[in-house]
Structure formats: C-alpha cells, structure tokens
Amino acid sequence: MQPLSCKRPINRKQLQRLHGLWHRWAGRLALSPEGDRRLRHYYVALFTNGRAHETRALAERDAVLVIEGLAKLAHQAEACANQAAGTAGRQGYPEWAYMAPSAAAWRALWACTSELGMTRAALESFVRRHYSQVGLNGLEDLRSMADLNRVLWGLKAILRRRQAMKSSQLATNRAA
C-alpha cells in the first residue's frame, strides 16, 4: 500500500473507462462541448468529495470512485430506457415520449418472422391487416418502440399458439 503523499495520477486505462462511461451516461444529453466538460468536472468533484476538480487531476484511487459512480449512473439510465422500451405501447403502462426502436427490437422482430417462415412481403401484409386501425400500414410506419412492440407482441402470440398446438399434437400422438 502506498503512502497518501505518493498519489499516482489516473492511468490511461482508467481514463478510457471514465470517458466511455461518461459518454454512455451523458451522451444522450446532447450538451455543447463546454457544457459537457463542465458537467463532467462537476461530477468528478462530487464523487471525489472535492479532492479533484477535473478529470486529469484525478489520482488513481479517486478515479476508481468516479468510475464506480459513473457506472451506477449509466446503469440506472439504461435500466430506465430498457424498461420504457419493453413497455412502450402496452396497455396499462404510461405512454413514453417518442422512443425510436432499438436495434435489439428490430433483431427480435426479424427473428420472429424467420421462425414463422414469413417473408418481408408477408410481414408487410400482416402489419397492414392487423394494425392499420392504429395507423400502421407497413414496416416504414414502425417509427417508435410502441409501434414495433405492437407488431412484435402479435408475432410472439402466433409463435406461442403454434408451439402449444405442436405440444398438444405430440401428446395426442403419444396417447394413440
């Protein structure tokens, strides 16, 4: 253990981690470069109890505190966004302000269509037939997470019904 008077400065790996976490948490705020720097330095001072007032003035030990604090902030923000994405458009949940569909949601949609053996044209037709009353006439209309979730939940319901039918057919075949 090193004496307190011999403080090693933040190392490059810690600096990269700190900036990565900062970008994950504050990137969506769309601040000006000066505003971003000032806010980051505010959090550096906050997490270090005033021992450092800017990123490059951090000691290794204080950098650990800042990294842990930013990791918690980023995790909390992402958890809220993931919760909103999962419930967007569902009855009984608050309507979220416009939230663009995530890449994971699009992958889930394409995985369901693939599992069902649907082509893009068949999916377009499915959307038009089942969701035109809410203004969805094709894939180009899936602009929010709520819209994409509506279609995804419909496809998942079809998959569940198919799997239940296969299970009951297997049980019937075994009994016969």
Rosetta blueprint (number, residue, H / E / L):
1 M L
2 Q L
3 P L
4 L L
5 S L
6 C L
7 K L
8 R L
9 P E
10 I L
11 N L
12 R H
13 K H
14 Q H
15 L H
16 Q H
17 R H
18 L H
19 H H
20 G H
21 L H
22 W H
23 H H
24 R H
25 W H
26 A H
27 G H
28 R H
29 L H
30 A L
31 L L
32 S L
33 P H
34 E H
35 G H
36 D H
37 R H
38 R H
39 L H
40 R H
41 H H
42 Y H
43 Y H
44 V H
45 A H
46 L H
47 F H
48 T L
49 N L
50 G L
51 R L
52 A L
53 H L
54 E L
55 T H
56 R H
57 A H
58 L L
59 A E
60 E H
61 R H
62 D H
63 A H
64 V H
65 L H
66 V H
67 I H
68 E H
69 G H
70 L H
71 A H
72 K H
73 L H
74 A H
75 H H
76 Q H
77 A H
78 E H
79 A H
80 C H
81 A H
82 N H
83 Q H
84 A H
85 A H
86 G H
87 T H
88 A L
89 G L
90 R L
91 Q L
92 G L
93 Y L
94 P L
95 E L
96 W L
97 A L
98 Y L
99 M L
100 A L
101 P L
102 S L
103 A H
104 A H
105 A H
106 W H
107 R H
108 A H
109 L H
110 W H
111 A H
112 C H
113 T H
114 S H
115 E H
116 L H
117 G L
118 M L
119 T L
120 R H
121 A H
122 A H
123 L H
124 E H
125 S H
126 F H
127 V H
128 R H
129 R H
130 H H
131 Y H
132 S H
133 Q H
134 V H
135 G L
136 L L
137 N L
138 G L
139 L H
140 E H
141 D H
142 L L
143 R L
144 S L
145 M H
146 A H
147 D H
148 L H
149 N H
150 R H
151 V H
152 L H
153 W H
154 G H
155 L H
156 K H
157 A H
158 I H
159 L H
160 R H
161 R H
162 R H
163 Q H
164 A H
165 M H
166 K H
167 S H
168 S H
169 Q H
170 L H
171 A H
172 T H
173 N H
174 R H
175 A H
176 A L
